[in-house]
Amino acid sequence: MKRSKIALALTVSVSMLSLTACNDDDDSPASNQKQTYVSESTYSEDTLTTAASIKVMTYNMENVQGQTAKATALVMFPKVAPPTDGYRVVVWEHGTVGVGDSCAPSNNMIHPRFKILADSLLAAGYVVVAPDYEGLGTPGIHPYLNLSSAAKSALSAVQAAKDHYGKQLNGAWMSVGQSQGGHASLATAEYANTDATYKGAVAGAPASSLGKIILEVAPAALADIEARETAANVPLAYRTSVDTYATLLAYAALTGVGIKAYEPRFSYQDIFQSRAKSLAEFAEGSTGDNGLCLDNDNDPSLSLINKFKDDIIQFMTANPDKKVM
């Protein structure tokens, strides 16, 4: 696949995401539905020794179509006794997992890196609220990297927790996120700017400048890495250059599918060359709810990254004179 195709994929995506944010004149919390909290159930996929309880909370939020939709979030309470004025809340906004419902964090074991953070926060006496995001774990396409959707997923989750837990919570809260979640944490800060109980954001490696990364940073970096790997006769299956390019293709597919959540006629397949069109469709699946996850530890063959990686390896094996990007 040519570099220009991937650049187009992400440039179009970023442009549409920016327009979506600019066209929304209301940066105030959007969770003004009559009932935000819906229900909760026990989370049974994993445990934390520092957690008194972990629940899957279902709540209402405003989706990218301006309609009320259900969303889910993990709610973790610490074993630490509550302060006299109630627990403070930290919202965790997760990194890229995919757009299929099976990818939702509440449907999986707790990610090892998040487990470290969650344990630390719980041990310090914070309640952790971790939204799955719109369309992850609930019907509808997940609008990947959509600013307003990410923000409203967090704002409505917090409002639902406050509505349900009442005086157990102090009201003060902040957001923390990594990668896609870093992008979401910054979005939350923008949309929570009139909420006096919101105290700030931490954003680790927020998704940004994707066009520059694809057009300038990635080609130079991958060319250097590939040259060294070729000189060292590193097998294609073990090359960082192949893994990285496959990951970029997977991100492009997820971004394109995410646009369909608010632009249903958008044909993300057109940003890929013919060889990769069918691979990109694995991100969406047959319904938009059953796409492959970015990674799959249980079955690597069902990893979106590996679908692209296997194809890159096949192509380069048949065309040894070609470069990865």
C-alpha positions in Angstrom: 0.0 0.0 0.0 1.3 3.4 -0.9 2.1 5.9 1.8 -0.2 8.5 0.2 -3.1 6.2 0.7 -2.6 6.0 4.4 -1.9 9.7 4.7 -5.2 10.3 2.9 -6.9 7.9 5.3 -5.8 9.8 8.4 -5.9 13.3 6.9 -9.5 12.8 5.9 -10.2 11.3 9.3 -8.6 14.1 11.3 -10.4 16.7 9.1 -13.8 15.2 9.8 -13.1 14.8 13.5 -12.1 18.5 13.7 -15.2 19.5 11.9 -17.3 17.5 14.2 -15.8 19.2 17.2 -16.1 22.7 15.7 -19.8 22.2 14.7 -20.7 21.5 18.3 -21.2 24.9 19.9 -22.0 23.5 23.3 -18.9 22.5 25.3 -20.9 22.1 28.5 -21.6 18.7 30.0 -24.0 16.9 27.6 -25.6 14.5 30.1 -28.9 16.3 30.5 -31.0 13.2 29.8 -33.8 12.8 32.3 -32.1 9.6 33.6 -28.4 9.1 33.2 -27.8 6.0 35.4 -29.5 2.9 34.1 -28.2 -0.2 36.0 -25.1 -2.0 37.2 -23.9 -5.6 37.3 -20.9 -7.3 38.9 -17.7 -7.4 36.8 -16.5 -11.0 36.7 -13.7 -11.0 34.1 -10.9 -10.1 36.6 -10.1 -8.9 40.1 -8.0 -6.3 41.9 -6.8 -6.9 45.4 -7.3 -3.2 46.3 -10.9 -3.1 45.1 -13.8 -3.5 47.4 -16.1 -3.9 44.4 -15.9 -3.7 40.6 -19.2 -3.1 38.8 -20.2 -2.7 35.1 -22.4 0.4 35.1 -24.8 1.0 32.2 -25.8 4.6 31.6 -27.4 7.0 29.1 -25.3 9.4 27.0 -25.9 11.6 23.9 -24.3 9.8 20.9 -22.8 11.3 17.8 -26.2 11.3 16.1 -27.6 13.5 18.9 -29.7 10.6 20.2 -29.8 9.0 23.7 -27.8 5.8 23.7 -26.6 3.3 26.3 -23.0 3.1 27.2 -21.0 1.1 29.8 -18.2 1.8 32.3 -16.3 0.0 35.0 -16.8 1.5 38.5 -14.2 0.5 41.1 -14.5 1.3 44.8 -11.5 1.1 47.1 -11.2 -0.9 50.3 -9.9 2.3 51.9 -12.5 3.9 54.2 -14.2 6.9 52.6 -13.3 10.5 53.6 -15.9 12.2 55.6 -17.0 14.2 52.6 -16.9 11.3 50.1 -14.6 9.7 47.7 -13.0 11.7 44.9 -13.2 10.1 41.4 -10.6 9.5 38.7 -11.9 8.7 35.3 -9.6 6.4 33.3 -9.9 6.7 29.5 -8.4 3.7 27.8 -6.2 3.4 24.7 -7.1 1.8 21.3 -8.7 -1.6 21.5 -10.8 -1.7 18.4 -14.4 -0.9 17.5 -16.1 -4.3 18.1 -18.1 -4.9 21.2 -15.9 -7.8 22.2 -13.0 -5.3 22.5 -14.7 -3.3 25.3 -12.6 -3.3 28.5 -15.6 -4.3 30.5 -15.8 -7.5 28.5 -12.2 -8.4 29.1 -9.6 -8.8 31.8 -8.1 -5.6 33.1 -5.1 -4.5 30.9 -1.9 -5.1 32.8 -0.8 -1.4 32.5 -4.1 -0.2 33.7 -4.1 -2.7 36.5 -1.0 -1.0 37.9 -2.6 2.4 37.8 -5.9 1.2 39.1 -4.3 -0.5 42.1 -2.4 2.7 42.9 -5.5 4.9 42.7 -7.6 2.5 44.8 -4.9 2.1 47.4 -4.8 5.9 47.6 -8.6 6.0 48.3 -10.0 7.0 44.9 -13.0 5.7 43.1 -12.1 4.8 39.5 -14.7 5.2 36.7 -13.5 3.7 33.4 -15.8 4.3 30.4 -15.8 1.7 27.5 -16.8 4.7 25.2 -19.8 5.0 22.9 -20.4 1.9 20.8 -18.0 -0.3 22.7 -19.9 -3.1 24.5 -23.2 -1.5 23.4 -25.0 -1.4 20.0 -23.7 1.0 17.4 -20.3 1.7 15.7 -17.7 3.1 18.0 -16.8 6.6 16.8 -13.0 6.2 17.2 -11.2 9.4 18.0 -14.3 11.5 17.9 -13.7 14.4 20.4 -17.3 15.0 21.5 -18.2 11.3 21.8 -15.2 10.6 24.0 -15.9 13.6 26.2 -19.6 12.8 26.5 -18.8 9.1 27.3 -16.8 10.3 30.3 -19.1 13.2 31.4 -22.2 11.0 31.4 -20.4 8.2 33.2 -19.4 10.6 36.0 -22.9 12.0 36.2 -24.4 8.5 36.3 -22.0 7.5 39.1 -23.0 10.7 41.0 -26.7 10.0 40.5 -26.4 6.4 41.7 -23.9 6.7 44.5 -24.9 10.0 45.8 -23.1 11.2 49.0 -20.6 8.3 48.8 -18.9 10.5 46.2 -17.4 13.9 46.9 -18.2 15.3 43.5 -14.6 16.3 42.6 -13.2 14.4 39.7 -10.4 14.4 37.0 -9.6 12.4 33.9 -6.5 10.4 33.0 -5.9 8.7 29.7 -3.3 7.1 27.4 -3.0 7.2 23.6 -6.7 7.2 22.4 -7.5 7.8 26.0 -5.0 10.7 26.2 -7.0 12.2 23.3 -10.2 11.5 25.2 -8.9 13.0 28.4 -8.1 16.3 26.6 -11.6 16.2 25.0 -13.1 15.7 28.5 -11.2 18.7 29.8 -12.6 20.8 26.9 -16.2 19.7 27.4 -16.0 19.9 31.2 -14.7 23.5 31.3 -17.9 24.8 32.9 -18.0 22.0 35.6 -16.5 23.4 38.8 -16.1 19.9 40.2 -13.8 18.9 37.3 -10.2 19.4 38.5 -8.0 18.6 35.5 -6.6 16.2 33.0 -3.6 13.9 32.5 -3.0 12.9 28.8 -0.3 10.4 28.0 0.7 10.2 24.3 -2.6 11.7 23.1 -3.4 10.8 19.5 -2.5 13.9 17.4 -0.7 15.1 14.3 -1.4 11.8 12.5 -0.9 13.3 9.1 2.6 14.5 10.0 3.4 11.1 11.5 2.4 9.3 8.4 3.9 11.7 5.9 7.1 12.6 7.6 8.0 10.7 10.8 7.0 7.1 9.9 8.6 6.9 6.4 12.0 8.0 7.6 11.9 6.0 10.8 10.7 2.8 9.1 13.2 3.2 6.2 16.1 3.3 8.8 14.7 0.4 10.8 14.1 -1.7 7.7 17.5 -1.1 6.3 19.1 -2.3 9.5 16.8 -5.3 9.7 17.5 -6.2 6.1 21.2 -6.0 6.6 20.9 -8.2 9.6 18.7 -10.7 7.8 16.0 -10.4 10.3 13.0 -12.7 9.2 10.0 -10.7 8.1 7.9 -12.1 10.9 10.2 -10.6 13.5 10.7 -7.2 11.9 9.8 -4.1 13.8 9.2 -2.3 10.5 6.6 -4.8 9.5 4.9 -4.7 12.9 4.8 -0.9 12.9 3.4 -0.6 9.4 0.7 -3.2 10.1 -0.2 -1.3 13.2 -0.5 2.0 11.2 -2.8 0.2 8.7 -5.0 -1.1 11.5 -5.3 2.4 13.0 -6.3 3.7 9.6 -9.0 1.1 9.3 -10.4 1.8 12.8 -10.4 5.5 12.1 -12.3 5.0 8.8 -14.8 2.7 10.4 -15.3 5.2 13.3 -16.3 7.9 10.8 -19.3 5.7 9.7 -20.8 6.3 13.2 -21.7 9.8 12.2 -21.3 9.7 8.4 -23.0 6.4 7.5 -22.3 6.8 3.8 -18.6 7.2 4.3 -16.7 4.4 2.3 -13.5 3.9 4.3 -12.6 1.0 1.9 -11.8 3.6 -0.7 -8.8 4.9 1.2 -7.1 1.5 0.8 -5.7 -0.1 -2.3 -7.6 -3.2 -3.6 -5.3 -5.7 -1.9 -6.1 -4.2 1.6 -9.8 -3.4 1.2 -11.0 -6.7 2.5 -8.5 -6.6 5.4 -9.7 -3.2 6.4 -13.3 -4.6 6.6 -12.2 -6.9 9.5 -12.2 -3.7 11.6 -15.9 -3.2 11.1 -17.0 -6.8 10.8 -20.4 -7.6 9.3 -22.4 -5.4 11.6 -20.2 -2.7 13.0 -20.4 -4.5 16.4 -18.4 -7.6 15.7 -15.2 -6.2 14.2 -11.8 -7.7 15.2 -9.9 -6.2 18.1 -6.5 -4.5 17.6 -4.8 -7.3 19.5 -6.1 -10.8 20.6 -3.9 -12.6 23.1 -6.3 -15.6 23.1 -6.2 -16.1 19.3 -3.5 -14.0 17.5 -5.1 -14.9 14.1 -8.1 -12.8 15.1 -5.9 -9.7 15.7 -6.5 -6.8 13.3 -2.8 -6.0 13.4 -1.9 -9.6 12.5 -4.3 -9.6 9.6 -2.4 -6.8 8.0 1.0 -8.2 9.2 0.4 -11.6 7.6 -0.5 -9.9 4.3 2.5 -7.6 4.4 4.7 -10.7 4.9 3.1 -12.5 2.0 3.5 -9.5 -0.3 7.1 -8.9 0.6 8.0 -12.6 0.3 6.6 -12.6 -3.2 8.2 -9.2 -4.0 11.6 -9.2 -2.2 12.6 -6.0 -4.0 9.8 -4.0 -2.3 10.0 -1.8 0.8 7.6 -2.0 3.7 6.5 1.6 3.2 
